[in-house]
Amino acid sequence: MTSLGLRRCMAAVLLSLGIFACATAAFAAEGPAPKGRAVMAWHVTIAPAWFDPSSAPAQITPFGMLYAIHDALVRPYPGQKMGPSLAESWEESEDGKTYEFRLRQGLTFHNGDPVTTEDVKFSFERYNGTGAKTLKEHVKEVEIVDPRVVRFHLKEPWPDFMTFYGTTATAAGIVVPKKYMTEVGDDGFKKHPIGAGPYKFVSTQPGVEVVLEAFTGYWRRVPNVKTLVMRSVPEATTRALMLKTGEADIAYALDGPDAEDIQKTPGLQVVPSKHASIFWIEFPDQWNPKSPWHDIRLRQAVNYALDRQAINEAACMGLCPPAGVIVPRVMEYALQAPALPPDPAKVKQLLSEAGYPNGIDAGDFTPNPGFPTVADAIMNDLNKAGIRVQMRQMERATFYGNWIEKKLHGVVMIGAGNSGNAASRVESFIYSKGAYAFGGYPDLDELFLKQAGERDPKKREAMLFQIQQATIDRAMFAPVMDLRALMGVGPRVTKHTVTDVWMSPFPSYEDMEIKG
């Protein structure tokens, strides 16, 4: 015990689940020298920004790179929903206002510099990605006790501190080297990142591929595979073909038709992810009184126009459950709301009542890049129902830039897979001051802020359920389906580890095994 009266040890999703246990582990890098080379075919163009956790968006995709190169004080890995990583242990004070982390002994970054609590404080204060505003509103001070012990002092008890800091809800817990970052600057870091994760950066061809090599000093274990090649292959059919020809060992996020073909090919397999991802339609202009989307009847018409089960079958081999709310059903405090069934008669009635008996020319439909079958199916359903839209495709970086800057209009297809719980999702997308929210409601904002300080899980759940139900009643969104990313696995892979990391679609890279 410290003089601050720290009493509760924590492991797993401590505050989210209300489970209090000592979060300690004694690991040492072990295993034979790594060998072999594995190629990962990515469904998107890999952005250099993903080398730097400080600006990570409300998406799971960057973590496929971040957790290869970097590590965090606490994070999910096989066998741990929220396990001690760079921190060997952590404790919460009895009053819920102080968190103390103790670093493992002998940790180094890839360049040999020691990992210290100075790096922890620097990384947190530098972080400006998803949830940064909320984190910094709650954290009063980061105190360096000594090179291995750091304390986070909160202004008030906040039950979701560890959810925001220790899961992929944000990348705030990832630690970068202060000395190296200060020397090379942000741009230099993106050209040659240095981390403390299982793989170190070797080289990159921007927009084409990134080459990583096993870091044999990684605390948890020596990675089994020596070289990882992360290759950008945005075209789904090409990723599937690479798997067939042996050019790729794992192909990320296959489209439904390609996944069906892979599943029928001897020696290949399709593994559905278990991560907390979901698709929905956003109506950015609903807050503008001059926009037709301000009329709830038009937004309700979109909800009844979607045949969610048919979209699931076309794009996801029937593995993606139709959604009734934008919080993934696998998250804690998620409202288990049923999906609305398609109802053409109801759509026609709503359009007529809204003043569009002959349908409406609804303008642009801008989908989240990388999921063409989902986007096509949604657009077809809307056009068929008389809500006439035209596809406006964007490169991924442009899409996310416009999203965070609130420049998207019309009808937008969103996909988000970062973890956390319902509160972290509400903070990003429903709370009016959220980083990715286009607007909101004062009563829902008030409920969100109230639940943020509530330490009774049942009372928090009731408030979060109320918020989610309100988004349904007000047709703030049109939920589509929970995503189970269809990951293609080639014959050289003897252990893919795709579903081993809690709420992540990506392999546990250091635990993968391949032939040769």
Secondary structure as the mmCIF struct_conf table of DSSP 4:
data_model
#
loop_
_struct_conf.conf_type_id
_struct_conf.id
_struct_conf.beg_label_comp_id
_struct_conf.beg_label_asym_id
_struct_conf.beg_label_seq_id
_struct_conf.end_label_comp_id
_struct_conf.end_label_asym_id
_struct_conf.end_label_seq_id
TURN_TY1_P TURN_TY1_P1 SER A 3 LEU A 4
STRN STRN1 LEU A 6 CYS A 9
BEND BEND1 ALA A 12 VAL A 13
HELX_RH_AL_P HELX_RH_AL_P1 LEU A 14 LEU A 17
TURN_TY1_P TURN_TY1_P2 GLY A 18 GLY A 18
BEND BEND2 GLY A 31 PRO A 32
HELX_LH_PP_P HELX_LH_PP_P1 ALA A 33 PRO A 34
STRN STRN2 ARG A 37 TRP A 42
BEND BEND3 HIS A 43 VAL A 44
HELX_LH_PP_P HELX_LH_PP_P2 THR A 45 ALA A 47
HELX_RH_3T_P HELX_RH_3T_P1 PRO A 48 PHE A 51
HELX_RH_3T_P HELX_RH_3T_P2 PRO A 53 SER A 55
BEND BEND4 ALA A 58 ALA A 58
BEND BEND5 ILE A 60 ILE A 60
TURN_TY1_P TURN_TY1_P3 THR A 61 PRO A 62
HELX_RH_AL_P HELX_RH_AL_P2 PHE A 63 ILE A 69
STRN STRN3 ALA A 72 ALA A 72
BEND BEND6 LEU A 73 LEU A 73
STRN STRN4 VAL A 74 TYR A 77
TURN_TY1_P TURN_TY1_P4 PRO A 78 GLY A 79
STRN STRN5 GLN A 80 PRO A 84
BEND BEND7 SER A 85 LEU A 86
STRN STRN6 ALA A 87 SER A 93
TURN_TY1_P TURN_TY1_P5 GLU A 94 ASP A 95
BEND BEND8 GLY A 96 GLY A 96
STRN STRN7 THR A 98 LEU A 103
HELX_LH_PP_P HELX_LH_PP_P3 ARG A 104 ARG A 104
TURN_TY1_P TURN_TY1_P6 GLN A 105 GLY A 106
STRN STRN8 THR A 108 THR A 108
TURN_TY1_P TURN_TY1_P7 HIS A 110 ASN A 111
BEND BEND9 GLY A 112 GLY A 112
HELX_LH_PP_P HELX_LH_PP_P4 ASP A 113 ASP A 113
STRN STRN9 PRO A 114 PRO A 114
HELX_LH_PP_P HELX_LH_PP_P5 VAL A 115 VAL A 115
HELX_RH_AL_P HELX_RH_AL_P3 THR A 117 ARG A 126
BEND BEND10 GLY A 129 GLY A 129
TURN_TY1_P TURN_TY1_P8 THR A 130 GLY A 131
HELX_RH_AL_P HELX_RH_AL_P4 ALA A 132 HIS A 138
STRN STRN10 VAL A 139 ASP A 146
TURN_TY1_P TURN_TY1_P9 PRO A 147 ARG A 148
STRN STRN11 VAL A 149 LEU A 154
BEND BEND11 LYS A 155 GLU A 156
TURN_TY1_P TURN_TY1_P10 PRO A 159 ASP A 160
HELX_RH_AL_P HELX_RH_AL_P5 PHE A 161 GLY A 166
BEND BEND12 THR A 167 THR A 167
TURN_TY1_P TURN_TY1_P11 THR A 168 ALA A 169
BEND BEND13 ALA A 171 ALA A 171
TURN_TY1_P TURN_TY1_P12 ALA A 172 GLY A 173
STRN STRN12 ILE A 174 ILE A 174
HELX_RH_AL_P HELX_RH_AL_P6 LYS A 178 LYS A 191
BEND BEND14 HIS A 192 HIS A 192
BEND BEND15 ALA A 196 PRO A 198
STRN STRN13 TYR A 199 GLN A 205
TURN_TY1_P TURN_TY1_P13 PRO A 206 VAL A 208
STRN STRN14 GLU A 209 ALA A 214
TURN_TY1_P TURN_TY1_P14 THR A 216 GLY A 217
BEND BEND16 TRP A 219 ARG A 220
BEND BEND17 ASN A 224 ASN A 224
BEND BEND18 LYS A 226 LYS A 226
STRN STRN15 THR A 227 SER A 232
HELX_RH_AL_P HELX_RH_AL_P7 ALA A 236 THR A 245
TURN_TY1_P TURN_TY1_P15 GLY A 246 GLY A 246
BEND BEND19 GLU A 247 GLU A 247
BEND BEND20 ASP A 249 ASP A 249
STRN STRN16 ILE A 250 ALA A 251
BEND BEND21 ALA A 253 ALA A 253
HELX_RH_AL_P HELX_RH_AL_P8 GLY A 256 GLN A 263
TURN_TY1_P TURN_TY1_P16 LYS A 264 LYS A 264
BEND BEND22 THR A 265 THR A 265
TURN_TY1_P TURN_TY1_P17 PRO A 266 GLY A 267
STRN STRN17 GLN A 269 PRO A 272
STRN STRN18 SER A 277 GLU A 282
HELX_RH_3T_P HELX_RH_3T_P3 PRO A 284 TRP A 287
TURN_TY1_P TURN_TY1_P18 PRO A 289 LYS A 290
BEND BEND23 SER A 291 SER A 291
HELX_RH_3T_P HELX_RH_3T_P4 PRO A 292 HIS A 294
BEND BEND24 ASP A 295 ASP A 295
HELX_RH_AL_P HELX_RH_AL_P9 ILE A 296 ALA A 305
HELX_RH_AL_P HELX_RH_AL_P10 ARG A 308 CYS A 316
TURN_TY1_P TURN_TY1_P19 MET A 317 GLY A 318
BEND BEND25 CYS A 320 CYS A 320
STRN STRN19 PRO A 322 PRO A 322
BEND BEND26 GLY A 324 VAL A 327
TURN_TY1_P TURN_TY1_P20 ARG A 329 VAL A 330
BEND BEND27 MET A 331 MET A 331
TURN_TY1_P TURN_TY1_P21 GLU A 332 TYR A 333
HELX_LH_PP_P HELX_LH_PP_P6 ALA A 337 PRO A 342
HELX_RH_AL_P HELX_RH_AL_P11 PRO A 344 GLU A 353
TURN_TY1_P TURN_TY1_P22 ALA A 354 GLY A 355
TURN_TY1_P TURN_TY1_P23 PRO A 357 ASN A 358
STRN STRN20 ILE A 360 PRO A 367
HELX_LH_PP_P HELX_LH_PP_P7 ASN A 368 ASN A 368
TURN_TY1_P TURN_TY1_P24 PRO A 369 GLY A 370
HELX_RH_AL_P HELX_RH_AL_P12 PRO A 372 LYS A 384
TURN_TY1_P TURN_TY1_P25 ALA A 385 GLY A 386
STRN STRN21 ILE A 387 MET A 391
HELX_RH_AL_P HELX_RH_AL_P13 ARG A 396 ILE A 404
TURN_TY1_P TURN_TY1_P26 GLU A 405 LYS A 406
BEND BEND28 GLY A 410 GLY A 410
STRN STRN22 VAL A 411 ALA A 416
BEND BEND29 GLY A 420 GLY A 420
HELX_RH_AL_P HELX_RH_AL_P14 ALA A 422 PHE A 429
TURN_TY1_P TURN_TY1_P27 ILE A 430 ILE A 430
BEND BEND30 TYR A 431 TYR A 431
TURN_TY1_P TURN_TY1_P28 SER A 432 LYS A 433
BEND BEND31 GLY A 434 GLY A 434
TURN_TY1_P TURN_TY1_P29 ALA A 435 TYR A 436
BEND BEND32 PHE A 438 PHE A 438
HELX_RH_AL_P HELX_RH_AL_P15 PRO A 442 ALA A 452
TURN_TY1_P TURN_TY1_P30 GLY A 453 GLY A 453
HELX_RH_AL_P HELX_RH_AL_P16 PRO A 457 ASP A 473
TURN_TY1_P TURN_TY1_P31 ARG A 474 ALA A 475
STRN STRN23 PHE A 477 LEU A 483
STRN STRN24 LEU A 486 VAL A 489
TURN_TY1_P TURN_TY1_P32 PRO A 491 ARG A 492
STRN STRN25 VAL A 493 LYS A 495
TURN_TY1_P TURN_TY1_P33 VAL A 498 THR A 499
BEND BEND33 VAL A 501 VAL A 501
TURN_TY1_P TURN_TY1_P34 TRP A 502 MET A 503
BEND BEND34 PRO A 505 PHE A 506
HELX_RH_3T_P HELX_RH_3T_P5 TYR A 509 ASP A 511
STRN STRN26 GLU A 513 ILE A 514
#
